[in-house]
């Protein structure tokens, strides 16, 4: 299990994984943290009087953007299909192409994150003595965000 003092490094990662749709059990396994610790961190992020904690808000926000983009793309495609070929203008095709490009970027980022998570888990398994900072540096390099 994780060590005392890991929270500052692991909590942002855990929250990001949760926003991506991972369960607390999956995150616990990936980050070597107890599910109870994750539940506690998640519960502590809820502000008094708010319906959702910060982790849940991040998840909903992330899902909301992708779902809205997919919905917009579907609407544009349906609209274009209803037009005669001579009514399908370049600006309409351009808007569809831009939506598709944004969705492709989301897909690429998610694939890269899944690959980085798999490599991170493998690095932890293969080199259990590696510091969390070293593991995080490897993950960031895989994602292309290393400094």
C-alpha positions in Angstrom: 0.0 0.0 0.0 0.9 3.6 -0.3 3.1 5.4 2.2 2.1 8.2 4.5 2.8 11.5 2.8 1.9 10.2 -0.7 -1.3 12.2 -0.8 0.0 15.4 -2.3 1.4 13.5 -5.3 -1.3 10.9 -5.6 -4.5 12.8 -5.0 -4.5 14.9 -8.2 -3.7 11.7 -10.2 -6.6 9.9 -8.4 -9.0 12.7 -9.1 -8.0 12.8 -12.8 -8.4 9.1 -13.1 -11.8 9.4 -11.5 -12.8 12.1 -13.9 -11.8 9.8 -16.8 -14.3 7.3 -15.5 -12.2 4.9 -13.4 -13.8 3.4 -10.3 -12.3 3.9 -6.9 -11.2 0.2 -6.9 -9.4 0.6 -10.2 -7.7 3.8 -9.0 -6.7 2.0 -5.8 -5.0 -0.7 -7.8 -3.3 1.7 -10.2 -1.9 4.0 -7.5 -1.4 1.5 -4.8 -3.7 3.3 -2.4 -6.4 1.9 -0.2 -10.0 2.3 -1.4 -10.8 3.7 2.0 -8.2 6.5 1.6 -9.6 7.4 -1.8 -13.1 7.4 -0.4 -12.0 9.7 2.3 -10.2 12.1 -0.1 -13.2 12.2 -2.3 -15.6 12.9 0.6 -13.3 15.7 1.9 -13.6 17.5 -1.4 -17.4 18.1 -0.9 -18.2 21.6 0.2 -21.0 22.1 2.7 -24.4 22.6 1.1 -23.2 21.3 -2.3 -24.8 18.3 -3.9 -21.6 16.9 -5.6 -18.1 16.6 -4.4 -15.2 18.0 -6.5 -14.3 14.6 -7.9 -17.8 14.0 -9.1 -18.0 17.5 -10.6 -14.8 16.9 -12.5 -16.2 13.6 -13.9 -19.5 15.2 -14.9 -17.8 18.1 -16.5 -15.4 15.9 -18.5 -18.2 13.6 -19.6 -20.5 16.5 -20.4 -18.0 18.1 -22.9 -17.4 14.9 -24.9 -21.1 14.0 -24.9 -22.1 17.5 -26.1 -19.5 17.4 -28.8 -20.7 14.0 -30.0 -24.3 15.2 -29.9 -23.4 18.3 -31.9 -21.6 16.2 -34.5 -24.6 13.9 -34.8 -27.0 16.8 -35.2 -24.8 18.4 -37.9 -24.5 15.1 -39.8 -28.3 14.6 -39.7 -28.8 18.1 -40.9 -26.4 17.7 -43.8 -28.1 14.4 -44.8 -31.4 16.2 -45.0 -30.0 18.7 -47.5 -29.8 18.3 -51.2 -26.2 18.0 -52.4 -26.2 21.5 -53.9 -27.3 22.9 -50.5 -24.4 21.5 -48.6 -22.1 24.4 -48.3 -18.4 24.6 -47.4 -19.0 26.3 -44.1 -21.3 23.4 -43.0 -18.7 20.8 -44.0 -16.1 22.9 -42.2 -18.0 22.8 -39.0 -18.4 19.1 -39.2 -14.7 18.6 -39.9 -13.8 20.8 -36.9 -16.1 18.8 -34.6 -14.6 15.5 -35.8 -11.1 16.9 -35.3 -11.8 17.8 -31.7 -13.4 14.4 -31.0 -10.4 12.7 -32.5 -8.1 14.7 -30.2 -10.1 13.7 -27.2 -9.8 10.0 -28.3 -6.0 10.3 -28.8 -5.5 11.9 -25.4 -7.6 9.2 -23.7 -5.6 6.4 -25.5 -2.3 8.0 -24.5 -3.6 8.3 -20.9 -4.6 4.6 -20.9 -1.1 3.7 -22.3 0.6 5.8 -19.6 -1.5 4.2 -16.9 -0.6 0.7 -18.1 3.1 1.6 -18.3 2.9 3.2 -14.8 1.4 0.1 -13.4 4.1 -2.0 -15.1 6.9 0.2 -13.8 5.5 0.0 -10.3 5.3 -3.8 -10.6 8.8 -4.2 -12.1 10.6 -1.6 -9.9 8.7 -1.5 -6.6 11.5 0.6 -5.0 11.1 3.5 -7.4 10.0 6.7 -5.9 6.6 8.2 -6.7 8.4 11.2 -8.2 10.3 8.9 -10.6 7.1 7.0 -11.6 5.3 10.3 -12.1 8.1 11.6 -14.3 7.9 8.4 -16.4 4.1 8.8 -16.7 4.5 12.5 -17.7 7.1 11.6 -20.4 4.8 9.0 -21.9 2.0 11.6 -22.0 4.4 14.1 -23.5 4.0 16.7 -20.7 7.4 16.2 -19.0 9.3 19.4 -18.3 
